[in-house]
Amino acid sequence: MLAYRVGKEPGEVIIIVNAYGVNAMSIDTVLEAK
């Protein structure tokens, strides 16, 4: 995520959307963002 300069500031909001529902990639992204 740092490649997109997301998550560098405390309190930022990230919205994760996956067209195929909840799968391993979306879960990994949520955990990384946490």
C-alpha positions as CSV (number, residue, x, y, z in Angstrom):
1,M,0.0,0.0,0.0
2,L,2.9,2.4,0.5
3,A,3.4,2.4,-3.3
4,Y,0.1,4.4,-3.5
5,R,1.1,6.6,-0.4
6,V,-1.9,5.2,1.5
7,G,-1.7,4.6,5.2
8,K,1.1,7.0,5.9
9,E,-0.9,9.2,8.3
10,P,-2.7,8.0,11.4
11,G,-6.5,8.1,11.1
12,E,-6.7,7.7,7.4
13,V,-9.7,5.8,6.0
14,I,-9.4,3.1,3.4
15,I,-12.4,1.6,1.6
16,I,-11.8,-1.9,0.2
17,V,-14.2,-3.2,-2.4
18,N,-14.0,-6.5,-4.2
19,A,-16.3,-7.4,-7.1
20,Y,-16.1,-11.1,-6.2
21,G,-17.1,-10.9,-2.6
22,V,-14.9,-11.6,0.4
23,N,-11.8,-13.7,-0.4
24,A,-8.3,-14.1,0.8
25,M,-7.0,-11.0,-1.0
26,S,-9.5,-8.7,0.5
27,I,-8.9,-10.1,4.0
28,D,-5.2,-9.7,3.6
29,T,-5.7,-6.1,2.5
30,V,-7.9,-5.3,5.5
31,L,-5.4,-6.9,7.9
32,E,-2.5,-5.0,6.2
33,A,-4.5,-1.7,6.5
34,K,-5.2,-2.3,10.1
